[in-house]
Amino acid sequence: MRIDVNEPDSAEKFWDGMRQVAAAATRHQDHELFEAIVQIGTSALAQGVELVPSSGFFLHCPVCSARSGQRCINAPGHPLGDDRLHPERVELAEKAIRGELPLPELLR
């Protein structure tokens, strides 16, 4: 499958693939896959790929405690509206991909 990087939704397609890797990392408890997500994400950002708001799927949500690969749910004082993730989770993803935060702990 060929993805034209100039397509309007090419960044969303890229991050959708990253979400699939995050779900697999969580399912298989594979820390190396989490490391790969950060390495690929960092490289993509360096090449100009936009970080889309749904890229935080590989982290736990600090607001509603959604796990890696899960969508966020409404929480008191933190409604989602049309978003799939809380802004705090998206912010954590941006920091993790930039290397400012450690990788998530695996679920046990």
C-alpha positions in Angstrom: 0.0 0.0 0.0 1.4 3.4 -1.0 0.6 6.4 1.1 1.0 9.8 -0.5 2.4 12.1 2.2 0.6 15.0 0.6 -2.8 13.4 1.1 -4.9 15.4 3.6 -5.2 12.4 5.9 -1.8 10.9 5.5 -0.7 11.9 9.0 -3.9 10.3 10.4 -3.1 7.1 8.5 0.4 7.0 9.8 -0.7 7.5 13.5 -3.5 4.9 13.0 -0.7 2.4 12.2 1.1 3.5 15.3 -2.0 3.0 17.4 -2.2 -0.6 16.0 1.4 -1.1 17.2 0.5 0.3 20.6 -2.4 -2.1 20.9 -0.1 -5.0 20.0 2.6 -3.8 22.5 -0.1 -3.7 25.2 -1.6 -7.0 24.3 1.8 -8.8 24.1 3.4 -6.8 27.0 6.3 -6.0 24.7 8.4 -3.0 25.9 10.5 -3.1 22.7 7.4 -2.2 20.7 6.8 0.8 22.9 10.4 1.8 22.3 9.8 1.4 18.6 6.7 3.6 18.7 8.8 6.4 20.2 11.7 5.9 17.8 9.5 5.9 14.8 7.4 8.8 16.1 10.4 10.9 16.8 11.8 10.2 13.3 8.5 10.9 11.7 8.2 14.3 13.5 11.7 15.1 12.4 10.7 14.5 8.8 7.7 16.8 9.1 4.9 14.4 9.8 2.2 16.1 11.9 1.4 14.8 15.3 -2.3 14.2 15.3 -4.5 14.5 18.4 -5.2 10.7 18.5 -1.5 9.8 18.7 -1.7 9.4 22.5 -3.3 6.0 22.3 -0.1 4.3 23.3 -0.2 5.9 26.8 -2.5 5.5 29.8 -4.8 8.5 30.3 -4.1 10.5 33.4 -7.7 11.7 33.5 -9.9 8.6 33.0 -7.3 5.8 33.4 -7.9 4.4 29.9 -5.2 2.0 29.1 -2.9 1.8 26.0 -5.0 1.3 22.9 -8.3 2.3 24.6 -10.3 5.4 23.9 -10.9 7.9 26.7 -14.2 8.2 28.4 -16.0 11.3 29.8 -14.8 12.1 33.3 -16.2 14.7 35.7 -14.8 18.1 34.7 -13.2 16.6 31.6 -15.8 16.1 28.8 -14.4 14.7 25.6 -16.8 16.4 23.1 -15.8 15.2 19.6 -12.3 14.2 20.7 -11.3 10.6 21.3 -8.6 11.4 23.8 -8.3 13.8 26.7 -5.9 16.8 25.9 -3.7 15.8 28.9 -3.1 12.4 27.3 -2.2 14.0 24.0 0.2 16.3 25.7 1.8 13.3 27.5 2.2 11.6 24.1 3.9 14.6 22.6 6.4 14.7 25.5 7.0 11.0 25.4 7.7 11.1 21.6 10.1 14.0 22.2 11.9 11.9 24.9 10.8 14.2 27.8 8.9 11.4 29.6 9.8 7.7 30.2 8.0 5.0 28.2 4.8 3.6 29.8 5.0 0.8 32.2 3.7 -2.5 30.9 0.5 -3.8 32.2 0.8 -6.8 34.5 
